[in-house]
Amino acid sequence: MSLRRLVVTAAGLATVLLAAGAAHAFPVNGAADTGIQRLYGYQVRPGHPSRLPRGARLDLEQIHLRMLEHPDMTLPAVDPTFSEQITKLLGDYVDDYSVAVLDLSDPDHPAYGEVNPNVHRTPGSVGKIVVALALFQALADAHPNDLDARRRVLHDAQVTADAFIYHDHHKVPFWQPDSEQLRRRPLVIGDTANLWTYLDWMLSASSNAAATTVIQQAMLLAHFGARYPLPQAEEEDFFVRTPRRELSALLERTLQSPVTRNGLNLADLRQGGFFTLGGKRRVPGTNSTCTARELVRYLLRLEQGRLVDAFSSLEIKRLLYMTERRIRYASSPALNDAAVYFKSGSYYRCKPEEGFRCRKYRGNRQNLMNSVAIVEWPAGKPKLFYLVAVTSNVLRKNSAVEHQTLATRLQRLIEARHSEPAGSAR
């Protein structure tokens, strides 16, 4: 992934801010339905699907919400044996991890294990799943009984980046039909694409500029309702003329009300504001936080179709589907045959230390890495189906590799939990 890095040196302290960057989501055959730019490019790039991991080749029609028949399920009581098994996977670093795993391979007999599940950490780019929820909630409020209207808004609304996006170095893919090339560069002021594309840029390329723009659009939807989309000049006038205090109240309502309305705990899962300095300066927000347990509850309600409604939940799940190079937790070779629906985020800080070199994902003062994943193994006809949330702060270790290793260990653990006893009939 491309990275947004801010280095500040003060009193001998280096601080590095990271947000996840270049894995891509949404099924490759979704171009016509969504108008997502990069998908057009994938359709004409010879051999692109064959280069994907086997688990990343599902079509739109093969992605389903798997817990619709269990709408009343909540997190089961903690399984102490399962939790102890997860604890052993973490070795000497158990105190630096928070892990929650919900095994739904047998949905009539779910198993839930957790380790340090209520530790609060900054979500980083994982908070973009809350932004997606906010956008789809505002869209549903504007068109509560008209799915076609919602689809039209997502497909037809043209969104233009403005000064709110300053500044972000994440690269996003642009399809250039004349040269039949996919080129990647950071968003700049004036870049225009439909709302679907901005959602994809936010969740696939993890662009902070795109996330900020999606928050803007969610605020406009929440305020103007069915009048959205507005002419660009009217959008700009709204943000210029509305007092900052009113904009902050609208931002808070847009991002936080959907969390509580959809049965989640705002104290344990909150995206407080914009992802760019330009956005934060124009509309102040609040702090952001997450816990592993609440992130798994988000994933469960997604699979139940209870994030806004079944339409919204399914579209968010499709947006999280990995369809290019997998990274961090999702990059585990053990998941090559699995469909993985994934988001991650990171944040690290470094301080001077003799013999230590500060590098990405290896902070020695702070080294946060967060991952959420829905795993269906094998893709298409899964025998194993589980939800995972991991947050960690393992200093000096490459946290991307650590999450990849944990993903392998968890996959093997889930496999072992469902393996047939030796000598059983097949």
Steps between C-alpha positions, in 0.01 A plus 500: 500500500600857447546685825421836645799594713541805717838535669535749781823554691481676831719457807656198338167328431398370158133434438370310202132479408386222272175399339445186300544528125503271173289186518184523293146398570169435321445214255658554159170453313335791683593774252161537331306503827726747676698700246810448717782616275766238564256215431465610137876471472502152649246383245731582211831408661584156361557243767422724797256260672745210460759694698270530799509252788235236441292641782485843338320395182137496615240688297243736646236228502720273711528741791225449755408604851534172687309569822168629365324199652647581841398865548471475878840348566726696731856421597489163678640452845878485496633150436791467746665217309485692172633811674788306650587360158511852358710616795761234427530625140618837630795365698702750698312798351157413631481821707557707187206353308124525506330225301137401447401203283146383425492157333175468306597194297207327669263793551274294724794442733715814485818532704647824626850550635670819611822630651513847660187593300421835663832679459439832326729592212492761224335329201698676226369398160276233652280797591409524132253215549311741729507763224348245262225433753435874533470549124261209452293611800465851360411355161231279654359793696477703179334215308357262759276298267672540167804280434510609137539861612788400725668314215457803273661729756796267546547459126405842364605753766822665380730598783789746467792517743557841657734658755372265772728227358825680588721316541525127426762290323295184447483408133171400341444332161378701201388318187613674181296352213703667224820324601322210672718555805429500871713774651532568869555838660375696801171683470527869418251783522262477205506122460146391418349152519172346605415427862562126455855571385571719802372225730728254322798734525428541872476129581730342242787743452421633850536856375461751781402762243223274371384424854482870577298557183261216588447657843419831328246328279347316796460833679328649196271197473416519870420872472330530161344154472334425167626832356845342480706515282532876488683709240863536599469874551215445747704239688792738529273783611351278773839423652615862473189669642398253772657589837773261614306410812202389291726306264663322795158405634401369157828305474442340838140414415598359161779274628379405845123469486515204256720309743243509778202468265644174373545344840869571553667659801629848423739484796673200338479588130520860389640694207527853626578705192676548170813314389685802359639814653300712256176342614586520869584869475169582333276279713637402842400155622551277802729208576482154345519164675430131457514167681541156350170381645298787353666459160387136491150611599509735198592206275228279648231762446631549147453128427152514653399786269456722804731783404228734374331219301584197289570711189748724681667213684555306179648799318740570787605136498566516125707814550718310748562207266868464410561485126867581455821479699424400856681663788560460872257254661339415165835418338537169683560219248260291708221728372578472129195282439279706732274791419626776728307816583753722667607840632809600691665807641821590676674772694857503628730735682871480560750648745879497494639165608856377462523220248137538386394625158149641470312344207139465398297265721793480748446786744687485830280752680169392352429241233127459447362260242130423469334243275142384447419208274213279394644169377308249286708191420504381230352784299163431342410192705645570842541228758651750742353841571629728772531865602822645640607826658858559610655812649859501616786712626810280472802728514797461265345207314376519141131509586393424141692172513376428851137532387568284196648231728206522738260458207673177404485369856134592541408334171674181610328517837156534338583214265597281794180587685297363209718211387347154503641258756747245362320198358164677462287436194539737205 
